[in-house]
Amino acid sequence: MFETILIANAIWFALGFHLFSLRNHVFAKILVPKENRDTPVMETLAASGPFLGGFNFALCAMSLMLVFYADSFAEPTQRIILLTSFALAHGSQFAGNVAPALDNLKGKGVWQVKGLMRFIFVTDFVLMLANAALALSYL
């Protein structure tokens, strides 16, 4: 199960790297409403994508290295630390979408949590729970 969760993390973080770093203008279009895309906000947000992608790349690489060297982290405490860290990474991404999602219910929000953003929102929540549950199972 440990390796399965790590592979899920790696895939998710690789997709984050792809979106933020390699398709940073698509990422910006997801967040910036059409009426604001001709402003400097669009380019500023797109330029921040590779910065965010770098974190996702590092977490993807870490997940893959852990898959290949899982035996080096066989102690329950080691796995709890790693899985809790991944749960926090996914949880922080989920938490960042909570306020806009709640605002969306009121017809507001700095970005819309729908379509791809909803998929990201839900997937980060699910991976947060999966990593946390597996960490707890090692107690």
N, C-alpha and C positions, 0 to 999 in steps of 0.2 A: 504494500500500500504506500509506503514511503516513496518508492521510486515513481509510482503512478502520480502522486500529488506533485512531485518534483517535475515530472514531464508536463503535467498540466500547467504548472507555473512557467516553465520554460516556453511553452507554446504561447501562453498569454503575454509574457514579457516580450517575446519576439514580435508578436503582433503589435504591441505598443511601440517597440522600436521602429517597426516598419511604418506605422502611421505617423508618429511624431517626427522621426528623422528623415525618412525617405519620401513621405507623402505629406510634408508639413503644410502645404497649402490646402490639402483636403482637410487636415485636422483643423486649420483655421476656419475653413468654410463651415465646419460642423458647429463651431461656437459663435461665429460672428454672423448676425442677421444680414440678409441680402442688402438691406438699406445702408449698412455700415461698411460694406466690403470695399468701397472706394476711398476709405479713410486710412490714415497711417496705422490705425488699430489692427487692421488686417495684416499688414506686413510685419508689424511688431510681434503679433501673436505667432505668425508663421515662422518668424526668425527664432522664436523661443522653442520651437518644436525639437530641433536637434539637442538642445539642453535636456529636455524631458526624455528624449529618446536615449540619451546616454545612460540615464539611470535604468531604463528598461533593458538596455543591452547588457549592462553589468549584472542585473538580477537574472536575466536569461542565462548568461554565461555561468553564473554561480549555480543556478539550478541544474544546468547540464553537467558541470563538474561534480556536483554532489551525486548525480545519477551514476556517473562513471566511477566515483570513489566513495560510494555509500558505505562500504565496509570501514572506511576510515572514520566514519561518524556513527558508529554502531551503538554507542552508549545512549541510554534513554535521555539523559540530561542534554547531551549534544543535540539530539534530534528535537527536543523540546525547544531549545534556543533557536535553532534554525527555522523550525516551523512557525514559531511565534513571531519571528522577524518577518517571515513571508506573510503571515496573517496580518501583521501591522502594515506592511506595504500595501496589500490589497485593501485593507480597511481604511487606510488614509485616502486612497483613491475613491473608495465608496463614500466616505464622509464628505469629501469635497463636492460631491454631487447632491448631497442631502438637501442643503439649503436651496439651491436652484430648483430641485424637484418639488420641494414644498411650495416655493414661490410660484411654480408653474400651476399648481392647483388653484392659485388665486389669480391666474391670468398674467403673472409677472415672471420675473427670473432673468438673470443676466444671460443665460443660454437655456435652450429647450432640452429637457431630458426626455427625448423621444428618438425613435429610430435607432441609429447606431449608438448614440449617447445612452439610451435606455439599456441597450445590450451591454455596453461597457459597465454601466451602473450595476446591473444584475449580476454580471459575470464576476466583477470584483467582490460583490457581496458573497456569492457562492464560494469563490476561492478563499476568501477570508474565513468563512465557516469551515471549509474543508481542512485548511491548514490548522486552524485552531482546534478542531475536533481531533485531528490526528495527534497534535501536540498533547492534548489532554489524555489521550489514550496511553501515552507513555508514562503517565504519573503512577 
